[in-house]
Amino acid sequence: MSKRKICVVTGTRAEYGLLYWVIKSLNNDPEVALQLVVTGMHLSPEFGLTYRQIEQDGFPISRRLDILLSSDTPAGITKSIGLANISFADAFAELQPDLVLVLGDRFEIMAAATAALVARIPIAHCHGGELTAGVIDDAFRHAITKMAHLHFTATEDYRRRVIQLGEHPDTVFTVGGLGIENIKRLELLSREAFEESIGFKLKTKNLLVTFHPVTLENASAGHQFRELADALLQQEDTGIIFTMPNADTDGRIVKAMIHEFVDQHGDKAIAFESLGQLRYLSALRYVDGVVGNSSSGIIEAPSFHIGTINIGDRQQGRTKAQSVLDCSPTKASIQQALKTLYSDPFKKRLPMVENPYDGGNASEKICDVLKHAELNNILKKTFYDGPKSNP
């Protein structure tokens, strides 16, 4: 009996961290031939050449697709999508996978799904049905859902939304947030080991800050980050750990401003292109809260019983735990959220917070479906209109 060839696509450090246990399970399974296609930010020196972490983890990389992320303008990113389409077409023609697994909503994942669909390769999609109203990725995610044949959602609400998009319930599986499994299975660093690993001594108070451009708003990245930076400067005896934004439109504006902030306030701030999964999750263990607009503040942070200050519209529409504080991208609103974050009433309720994305062993559920799903007629999808009612 031949092994099922399952091709996993990854383009960013965060996405790889979420897929880690799925990749590990597939790589160790004697019934599966893992194919790993690495692209996007992983291959960019500007974003830390994070493909090296994949190699260090012992996973064989089947193809590296450099899509030249040399520009963060709309035209530049559109051209990267075009190159990604061509590159994935060639890779899939050579690898001939039985199934392609993708996660999320980024433009390189949209290109991978497009190439797989045209090549008549079944697509499995993780984290569909979610909303990020402030970014173009929202449209990419829903488009990938319509191209995919198997769906792994983080919550029941998201499962219902995928079905609402016309996907048959039998193909949509609630598995929980993939990032939660990392929290449960990784042995995190001690405080001292974490400080040594980042070369930074934590303060009395500490914040982990990730701020991505809101790509559906014109010329707002610099202004919004300046408001955030001004609010952070008002925090006394507070250590600030920045992680850099993804390769999105205007991402370089935010990166330059972070470097400027750290250069001017190196006694209280440090920045990283990529902390890696172990250091990132260890950071969540020791900081008081997550600040910015990253999905990690919504999905992973609540499991550490810390607060999240969610700025602006980027994550608008996601299911959120009670530990998430929404605020506007203004200095005054962010300052008020920080005041609430450190208030006694808020801190007292954090230990009771339940994470809506904690669905158990997500990788085991996903791998079981990937291994046993019937693929012969899976490409012929019909639009599911819901249960028929009697007249």
N, C-alpha and C positions, 0 to 999 in steps of 0.2 A: 504494500500500500504506500503510495507516494505521500510525502509530507505536504500539508497545506502551506502555500507560500503567502505569508502575511507581511505586507509592506507598511511600515510605520513611518510617517513623515513628521519631521520636527524642524522648526525654523527659529525658535527663540529659547533662551535659557529657562524662562518661566514655564513654557509649554513642555519642555523636556523634563523639568522637575515634576510636573504633574503626571507625565507618561512613564516615569522611571520604573515603577513597579509593574506596569503592564509590559513594558519592554523586557524587563528582567524575567518575568514569568514566561513570556513567549520564547525568549532566548534559551531558557532552561527546559522547554517542553520538547520531548523527543518526537512528538507528532507534528511539530511546526517547524518550518524553515523561515526564520526571521530575516526580513530585508529591511534595512534602516537607511532611509534617505534623509540626508542632512542638508539644510539650505539656509538662506536668509541671514539673520544676525549671527548665527553660529560660525560663519566663515568670514566675518568682517573683523579686521583688526580694531576698528573703532569701537566695536561692541565686545571686545575681549576674547575673540577667537574661542568661543565656548565649546566648539567641537572637541577640543582637547579634553574637556571634562568627560565627554561621552567615551572617548578612547580610554581615559583613565579608569572609567567604570567597567571596562572590559567588553564593551559592546562593539561588534564588527560593523563598520560603516560600509554599506553597499555602494552608495553613490553620494558624492558631494556636488551640489548644484549651486554654483556661485551666480547669484542674480544681481550682483553689482549694486549694492545699496550705497551709492556714492552721492546721492542727492535726496533731500527730504522735501523737495517741492512736489506739488501734484503731478507735474509732467514727469519728473524723475521717477516717482513711485509707479506711475502708470506704465512707464517703460520697463521697470523692473517686473511688473506683472506680466508684460508681454514676453520678456526673456524667460521668466519662470514657466510660462505656458510651454514654450519651446523646449526648455530643459526637462520638464516633467514628461513631456511627450516622448522624448528620446529615452529617458530613464525607464519608463514603464514598458516601452517597446523592447528594451533589452532585458529587463528583469522578469517580465511576464508574471506579475503577482496574481494570486487567486483573489485577493482582497486587499484593499488599501484602508488603513486606519488613520484618521486625522482628528485634530482637536481644535475647537475654537473658531476664530473669526477673523484671522489676519489675512492680508491680501495674498501672501504666498500659499496659504492653505486653500484659498479660493482657486488659485491657479492649479494646485495639485488635484483638487476635486474636479475641475473642468477637464483636465487631461485624462483623468481616470474615467470620467463619464463617457467621453468621446471614444476611449479605448475599450469600452464595454467591460470595465473592471468594477465589481461591486465596491461600494464605499461605506465604511462605518464611521460615524461621527460622534465625538464626545462633546458634551457641554452645549448641546443645542437647546433652543427654546428660551434662552436667556435674553435679557434686554440691556443694552447700553446706549441709552437714547442720545448721548452727546457725541457719538463717534460714528464714522462711516463703517466701522467693523460690524455694527448692528445689521446692516443690510447684507454684508458678506456672510454672517452667520446664518441668517435665514435662507439665503441662496444656497449655501452648502447643505442645509437641511433638506431642501427640495431636490438636490442632486444625490443625497445619500440614501442608502437602502437599509441600514441598521443604525439605531440611534441610542446613545447612552446619556441619559440626562441626570442632572445633579439632584433634582427634587421632583416631587409629584406635580407641583405647579408647572414646572418646565416641561414635564412629560405631557401634560394636558395641552400645553401651548404647541408642542410639536404635532400632536394629533390634530389640533385646531388648524394647523397648516396643511392638513390633508394626508398625513402619514398614518398608516394602519396601526392600530394599537398593538398588534402582535409583533411589530418591528421596533417598538419603543420601550426601552428598559430603564427604570430608575435605579441607579447604582450609587448615588451620592457624589460628593465632590472629590475628585481624585487627589487633591492636595491634602485632604484629611488623613489619608493613609500614610503619607510621609511622616506626619506628626506622630502617628501611633507606632510606626515601625523603625524610624531612625533613632539612634542613640545620640541625643543632642549634646553639645559641648557644655562643660561647666562654665561658670561666669569667668573664671580666670583664663581658661583655655580659649574662650570666645574673645576676650579682650586681647590676648596675645595674637590670635589669628587675624585680627583686623588692625592691630597696631594702634589701639585707641583705648584709653581708660574711660570707662563709663562714669557718668556724673551721678548726682543725687537723683535727678530726673533724666529720662532718656526717651527719645522719640525716633521712630523709623519712618522716613519720609520718601515716598515715591510719587512723583507728579508727572503725568503724561499729558501731552497736548490734547485739547478737545477738538477733534478734526472737523467737526461740522460747524465750528464757529470761526469766523474770519479774524485773523490777526489778533487772537486773544491770548496766545501761549505766554508771551513775554509779560504782558500786563498781569495776568492771573498769577504767574509765579512770583512776580514782584510783590504782590499783595501777600502771598504766603510767606515769602522771605521776611518781609517787614513784621509780620505777626510772630514768626519764630524768634526774631531778634529780641522781642520783648520778654521772652522766657528766661528767667534767671536760673543759673546753675543747671542748665539742661544740655545734655549731649545730643547731638543730631547726627543720625546716620542716614545719608542719602544713598538711594540706588537710582541709577540713571534711567531715563525713559527709553521706550522702545524706538524702533526705526519708523516713526510716524511723521506725517507732515508737521514741520516746524519743531521737530524733536531737537535739532541742533541748537535752537534758541534756548530751550530749557537747559540743555547740557552746559552751554556756555555760562549761563547764569548760576548754575550750581557750582561750577568751578570757581567763578568769581566769589561766591559766598564763602566757599571753603578757604580760598586764598586769603580772604580778609578776616576770617574768623576760625582759623585752624585750631584754636584752643578749645573750641566747642563743637566743631563739625568735621566730618570726614565723608568722602564719597567713593562709591564703587561702581564700576561698569557692571560687575556681576559678583554677588556674594556667594553664589552657588547655593544649592538647596540646603546643605547642612548648616552653613553659617547664617543663611537667611532665617531659617526656622529657629535656630538658636537665638538670633536677635529678637525674634518675637517672644521668646521666653523671658528676656531680660528688660525689654523696653516697657514703658508705661502705656504706649499706644502707637497706632499706625496713623500717619497723616498723609493725605494726598487723594488720589483717585484711582488707585490700583485695585483690581479685583481681589487681590490677596487680602486686603483689609476687610472685604466682605465675606470671603469664603474661608480663609485659614485663621485669621486673627481671633475670631470668636472662640475657637477651640482652646486658646491660651487664656481666656477670660481677661482679656485686655480690651480697652476701648479703641474704636476706629473713628477718626474724623474724616468723613467722606466729603470732599470738596467739589461743588459744582454738579454738572449734569452727566459726566462720563459714565457713571454707574447707575444712573436713574433707571428704575424699572426692575432692578435685581431684587430678589428676596433677601431681606436683611434681618440679622439678629438684633436684639434689643441693645447690644453693645455698640451699635453703629450710630454715630451722630452726624446727620446731614447738615451741611452749611453752604452758604454762598461763597464764591471765590473773591471775597473782599476781606481786607485786613480786620475790620470790625467783627464780621461774622466768624472768621477763623479764631480770633481772640476769644470770643464768647464760647466757642466750642471747646477751646483749650481750657478755659475756666471750668466748664462743665466736666471735662475729662478728669480733672484733678479734684473735683468736689467730692465730699464725703458721701452724699446720697448716691451719686453715680458709682463710686468705687464699691459701695456696699452691695450693690445689686449685681456686680460683675460675676461673682462666684456662681450665681444661679442661672447665668445666661446659657441657653441651649443653642447649639449651632445647627441651623436648618439643613446644612450641607453634609452632616455626618450620617452617611448611609451605610456604614460598615465597610467590608472588604471589597472595594470597588474593582480592583484589578482582577480578582478571582472571578467576579461576576462577568466582567468584560471578556476575559480570556475564554471562559466557558462558552459564551455565545459565539465568539469568533471561531472557535474550533469546531463547533457542532452545527452552526447555521447552515441550512440547505441553500446552496448557491445556484442551483441549476436554472431556476426560473425567477430569481430574485430581481433581475434587471427590469422585468416588466411590471412597473408600478402602476397602480390605479389611485385615483384621488379618493380618499376616505371622507365621506360626507357625514359620518356619524351614524348612530343606530337609527334604523328606520322606525318611524312611529306609525301606529295603526290609524287608518282614516276614521 
